[in-house]
């Protein structure tokens, strides 16, 4: 039986999913981050399938989402996007530390995954945390600085007044560089990495993520099975069942 527990971990709202027989035992952990404008409950189908394979799964609630919603309008939320991403990366450490402290996690077997914004968080987390053994990016992008600059230019094209000064924007770009995996791919350090992306995705462009995958292939020479990219020619910004099941297989093999 798979148990779904609504809880708080390190004071962060989360869903904790695991088979009943391992619920209080040390187990491999998967931290799964939801997308922008979504909520933790929307990824329960991933968590259920992961938990069936014997993994402990935690779905954290990102700031300003779900239980942590603060009533912001859509445009205000868009302005908060990168603050939410960086905050989520930092909270992954807090969640991991609390679960390890309770003796619930095999520290040598921790994976991180996510959809869209969650995929972006996942790729940024790889620049910070050597404790991540393997990662799954579903519709994510490693290009933090470039992506942010593109978003700002798009807002300017629509004559939307920005709540940032030019100086504040430059400070934000500088901060994002610390988490930008495209600028420091050596931080991967050979860790198994899986991508799924729809070629028709207009929210998080397929082209750039695939180019990054091609760029890092030499880093996995001789360990080709540790790097994979599924490109779905028909899909847009929605993960298919094939992508979901491929992520399950990935964690079974690499975690």
C-alpha positions in Angstrom: 0.0 0.0 0.0 1.3 3.5 -0.9 0.7 6.1 1.7 0.2 9.8 0.9 0.8 12.1 3.8 0.1 15.8 3.8 2.7 17.3 6.1 5.3 20.0 6.6 9.0 19.3 6.3 11.4 22.0 7.6 8.2 24.1 7.9 7.6 23.7 4.1 4.2 22.3 3.0 4.7 19.0 1.2 3.3 15.7 0.3 5.2 12.7 1.5 4.6 9.5 -0.4 6.0 6.0 0.3 5.0 2.4 0.6 3.6 1.7 4.1 6.2 -0.9 4.9 9.1 1.5 4.4 7.4 4.7 5.6 9.5 4.9 8.8 12.7 3.2 7.4 15.8 4.6 5.6 15.0 4.6 1.9 16.2 6.3 -1.4 14.6 9.7 -1.8 13.2 11.5 -4.8 12.4 15.2 -4.5 9.9 16.2 -7.2 9.3 19.9 -7.9 6.1 21.1 -9.6 5.7 23.7 -12.4 5.0 27.4 -12.4 1.3 28.1 -11.5 0.8 24.5 -10.5 0.9 22.8 -7.1 2.3 19.8 -5.4 -0.9 17.7 -5.8 -0.7 17.9 -9.5 2.3 15.6 -9.7 0.9 12.8 -7.5 0.9 10.4 -10.5 4.7 10.6 -10.7 5.0 10.1 -6.9 2.8 7.1 -6.9 4.7 5.3 -9.6 8.0 6.2 -8.0 6.8 5.0 -4.6 5.6 1.7 -6.0 9.3 1.1 -6.9 10.4 1.5 -3.3 11.4 5.2 -3.4 10.4 7.7 -0.7 9.0 10.7 -2.6 8.5 14.3 -1.4 6.5 16.8 -3.4 7.3 20.3 -1.9 5.0 23.3 -2.4 6.9 26.1 -4.1 6.6 29.6 -2.6 3.5 31.6 -3.8 1.9 28.3 -5.0 -0.8 26.1 -3.6 -1.0 26.3 0.2 1.6 29.1 0.0 -0.5 31.2 -2.4 -0.4 34.9 -1.5 -3.0 36.3 -3.8 -0.6 37.8 -6.4 -1.9 38.6 -9.9 -0.4 36.7 -12.9 2.0 39.5 -13.9 3.2 39.9 -10.3 3.8 36.1 -10.2 5.8 36.4 -13.4 8.0 39.0 -11.9 8.7 36.6 -8.9 9.6 33.6 -11.2 13.3 33.6 -10.6 13.0 34.4 -6.9 10.7 31.3 -6.6 13.2 29.2 -8.5 16.2 30.1 -6.3 14.1 29.8 -3.1 13.0 26.4 -4.1 16.6 25.3 -4.7 17.5 26.5 -1.2 14.5 24.7 0.3 15.5 21.4 -1.2 18.5 21.4 1.0 16.4 22.1 4.1 14.0 19.3 3.2 16.8 16.8 2.6 18.6 17.8 5.8 15.4 17.3 8.0 14.6 13.9 6.4 18.3 12.7 6.8 18.2 13.9 10.4 15.2 11.7 11.1 17.0 8.7 9.6 14.6 8.3 6.7 17.0 8.7 3.8 19.8 6.8 2.3 22.1 9.7 1.7 23.9 8.0 -1.2 20.7 7.6 -3.1 18.9 11.0 -3.6 17.4 12.1 -6.9 15.8 15.4 -7.9 13.2 15.8 -10.7 10.6 18.3 -11.8 8.3 19.5 -14.6 8.8 22.9 -16.4 9.8 25.3 -13.5 10.6 22.2 -11.5 12.9 21.0 -14.3 14.6 24.4 -14.2 15.0 24.1 -10.4 16.4 20.6 -10.9 19.1 21.7 -13.3 20.0 24.7 -11.1 20.2 22.4 -8.0 22.9 20.3 -9.8 25.2 23.4 -9.6 24.8 23.5 -5.8 24.4 20.0 -4.4 26.9 17.2 -4.9 24.5 15.0 -2.8 22.2 14.7 -5.9 23.0 11.3 -7.3 20.8 11.6 -10.5 18.4 14.1 -11.9 15.4 14.2 -14.3 14.4 17.4 -16.1 11.0 17.3 -17.8 10.6 20.4 -20.0 13.3 22.3 -18.0 16.2 24.5 -19.1 19.7 25.1 -17.7 20.0 28.6 -19.2 19.2 30.8 -16.2 20.7 34.1 -17.2 19.9 33.8 -20.9 16.3 32.7 -20.2 15.8 35.6 -17.7 17.2 38.2 -20.2 14.8 36.8 -22.8 11.8 37.1 -20.5 12.7 40.8 -19.7 13.1 41.6 -23.4 9.7 40.1 -24.1 8.1 42.2 -21.3 9.7 45.3 -22.7 8.4 44.5 -26.2 4.9 44.6 -24.8 5.6 47.9 -23.1 5.1 46.4 -19.7 6.5 48.5 -16.9 9.1 46.6 -14.9 9.3 46.8 -11.1 13.1 46.6 -11.4 15.8 49.2 -12.1 18.5 48.4 -14.6 20.9 48.1 -11.6 18.6 45.6 -9.9 18.3 43.6 -13.1 22.1 43.3 -13.5 22.3 42.2 -9.9 19.7 39.5 -10.6 21.6 38.3 -13.7 24.7 38.1 -11.6 22.9 36.0 -9.0 21.4 33.7 -11.6 24.8 32.9 -13.0 25.6 31.0 -9.8 22.9 28.5 -10.6 23.3 28.5 -14.4 24.3 25.0 -15.3 25.0 26.0 -18.9 27.9 28.2 -17.6 29.3 25.4 -15.4 28.5 22.0 -16.9 31.5 20.5 -15.1 29.4 20.6 -12.0 27.5 17.6 -13.4 30.6 15.6 -12.5 29.3 12.6 -14.6 26.1 12.3 -12.6 23.3 10.5 -14.5 21.0 13.1 -16.2 17.7 12.5 -18.1 15.8 15.0 -20.2 12.3 14.9 -21.7 11.1 17.7 -23.9 8.4 18.3 -26.5 9.7 19.7 -29.7 6.6 22.0 -30.0 7.1 23.5 -26.5 6.5 27.3 -26.7 6.8 27.9 -22.9 10.3 26.5 -22.4 12.0 26.3 -25.8 13.1 22.8 -26.9 15.9 24.0 -29.0 18.2 25.4 -26.3 17.8 22.5 -23.9 18.6 20.1 -26.7 21.7 22.1 -27.7 22.8 21.9 -24.1 22.4 18.1 -24.1 24.5 18.0 -27.3 27.2 20.2 -25.7 27.6 18.0 -22.6 27.7 14.7 -24.4 31.5 14.7 -24.5 31.4 14.8 -20.6 29.7 11.4 -20.7 32.0 9.7 -23.1 32.3 6.1 -22.2 29.3 6.4 -19.9 26.6 7.1 -22.6 23.9 5.3 -20.6 24.2 8.0 -17.9 22.9 10.7 -20.2 19.6 10.6 -22.1 17.3 12.9 -24.0 13.8 11.9 -25.2 12.6 14.4 -27.8 8.9 14.1 -28.5 8.1 15.4 -32.0 4.4 15.8 -31.3 4.4 17.1 -27.8 4.1 20.7 -26.6 4.4 21.9 -23.0 2.9 18.7 -21.5 4.7 15.5 -20.5 3.3 12.4 -22.2 2.8 9.1 -20.5 5.8 7.8 -22.3 7.9 10.6 -20.6 6.4 9.8 -17.2 7.2 6.1 -17.5 10.7 6.8 -18.9 11.4 8.9 -15.7 10.3 5.9 -13.6 12.7 3.6 -15.5 15.5 6.2 -15.2 15.2 6.2 -11.4 15.0 2.4 -11.2 18.2 2.2 -13.2 20.2 5.1 -11.7 19.0 5.6 -8.2 
